[in-house]
């Protein structure tokens, strides 16, 4: 996230994030520099240095912004279907342009604690919170057993998604549905729609 300092221009902020995201997609993290982002965005390097503590933070903010846009949907009234829809959208995003950038950020995070912390705080924890709320809603509606281990289910879900991403394996909707069916096997009550 941007560091505290002089108020920033929203137009410049958007231009920098778009330039950063485009460069990450085109050339990967190895060639990603503030200088190249500044040139592509049409801003000074000092502007970027003033707003971001390092290139990992800028890269992560640009990637997460794109990913967040792809995950927007209006939940319906069926809690289990909302879970499926959300996870299908995550998988679809990871299959595309955001996934390539996220994979690079995960790799960079192994060497750069700030990048990993940004990924955890700005994406992983909010994503877990959304899925946790969706599962709790299904429990409250009597569709999932109340003793269901929500945190382990979330670990297995996201662990599987990132395993597929990093090994460049399938992330299609059928695979996501089979993953959800496996995680929820034995957890659905008689009131829940059966897969």
Residue, then its C-alpha position, 0 to 999 in steps of 0.5 A: x500500500x502507498x506510504x503516508x505523505x503528500x496527498x496523491x493525484x488520483x489520476x497519477x495513482x491510476x496511471x501508475x497502477x496500470x503501468x505497473x500491472x502492464x509491465x508485470x504482465x509483459x516482462x515479469x517481476x525480474x525487469x520490473x523497476x520504478x524507473x520503467x513504471x514512471x516512464x510508462x505512466x508519465x510520472x516522475x520516479x520521485x512520485x512513485x518513491x514517495x507513494x510506495x516503499x518498494x517495488x514489491x508493494x507497488x507490484x502487489x497493489x497493481x495485481x490485487x486491484x486487477x484481481x479484485x475487479x475480476x472477483x466482483x459479483x452480486x451474491x444470490x439467495x443460495x449460499x452454496x451456489x454463492x460459494x461456488x460462484x466466488x471460487x469459480x471467479x477466483x479460479x478464472x482470474x488465476x487462469x488469466x492475466x492476474x494469475x500470472x502476476x500473482x504467481x510472480x508475486x508469490x515467488x518474489x514473496x519468498x525472498x521479500x517479506x514486505x511483498x509476502x506481507x502485502x499479499x497476505x494482508x491485502x488479498x489472502x486475509x480479505x479473501x478468507x474473510x469473504x469465504x468464511x462469511x459465505x460458509x457461516x451463512x450456509x451454516x446459519x441457513x442449516x445447509x452445512x453442519x454447525x461443527x464444520x471446520x471452516x478454517x481448515x476448509x478455507x486452507x484446503x480451498x486456497x491451498x489447492x487453488x494456489x497449488x494449481x496456479x503455481x504448477x500451471x495445472x487446470x483451474x477450470x470450473x469443473x475442477x473447482x466444482x469437484x474441489x468444492x464437492x470434495x471439501x463439502x462431502x459429508x458436511x452438507x445437511x439434508x436441507x442442502x441441494x445435493x451436487 
